[in-house]
Amino acid sequence: MNARPTPSTIPQYLEQLRRSLAGADPALVQDALYDAEEYLRSELAENPGRSEAEVIAAVASSYGAPDEVADIYRDTEVKVQTALRPPPQPRRRSLAGRFFGVAADPRAYAGLFYMVLALATGIFYFTWVVTGLALSAGLAILIVGIPFVILFFGSVRVLSLVEGRIVEVMLGERMPRRPLYSARGRSLLQRIGDMFTDPRSWTTLLYMLLMLPLGIVYFTAAVVMIVLSVSLIAAPVLVALGIADTGVAVGGWQLLTIGSGYGIGTSAPAWALPLLFVAGVLLLFATLHLARGIGHLHGLLAKHLLVKSAPERD
């Protein structure tokens, strides 16, 4: 393979770094480009008497050439992915082992917590986006409307980074840790135009709007399945301990009733209590499987809508 020419400008250096990272995780590419640009521009500011080409040549020997920097980031990413990956679980060949083994997977509990948290974040994101878009449209006819729209889109990008950190920590999907790289050599108007023409700006808005219905579904599914499974398990246990009475019917069939004058009771017949306990245990483990699956799928959705894909190598 022919060696690439030594870059003489920051955009050339970043473009070579981007090409060297072709095929890598888009989140990694975004972080690498942002870090490299910050370092190069700080070196250029500290050496005002030297040309940009001289600074780039000096940086190539200290910070590293684009290919070398790409290799360092790839090696680091292996360690990051290892850290994000849950601890290895013992291989279970039996169906029962795989089903009940989910209890030892931390991603199942993290996914379950994310399902509960998603309602709060979904309400906030949806409210922020709808309010921002409505005010942007209303203020568009005024001079103040332009800076407001710019600030609104900037705030959405900040929120996408926050959501990315939540997704990475809880769901294990690699997300960017740095803002989106943008060519700083372009004029202010060009950079503003890039913000509105960048598909990721609009997919981020779509993601935040989707978080409300998704959050409602996630929260409802998690709460209903947890409450139902705990009730199925608790009713037979409380009856066995003598804390609850069986055969109690208040206003129709009820699994577990707590009422004044009745104490704690269940209308389920005694013969059905063991079956209820088994059903509760199975449902509880099924809930963990569902949470782990939803966490994986939601991580992929967040990666697709919040992270800009890197171009392939020519």
Buried (B, 14 or more C-beta within 10 A) or exposed (E): EEEBEBBBBBBBBBBBBBBBBEEBBBBBBBBBBBBBBEBBEEBBEEBEEBEBEEBBBEBBEEBBBBBEBBBEBBEEBEEBEEEBEEEEEEEEEEEEEEBBBBEEBEBBBBBBBBBBBBBEBBBBBBEBBBEBBEBBEEBEEEEEBEEBBBEBBEEBBEBBBEBBEBBBEBBBBBBBBBBBBBEEEEEEEEBBEBBEEBEBBBBBBEBBBBBBEBBBBBBEBBEEBBEBBBBBBBBBEBBEEEEBBBEBEEEEEBBBBEEEEEEBBBBBEEEBBEEBBEBBBBBBBBBBBBBBEBBBEBBEBBBEBBBBEBEEEE
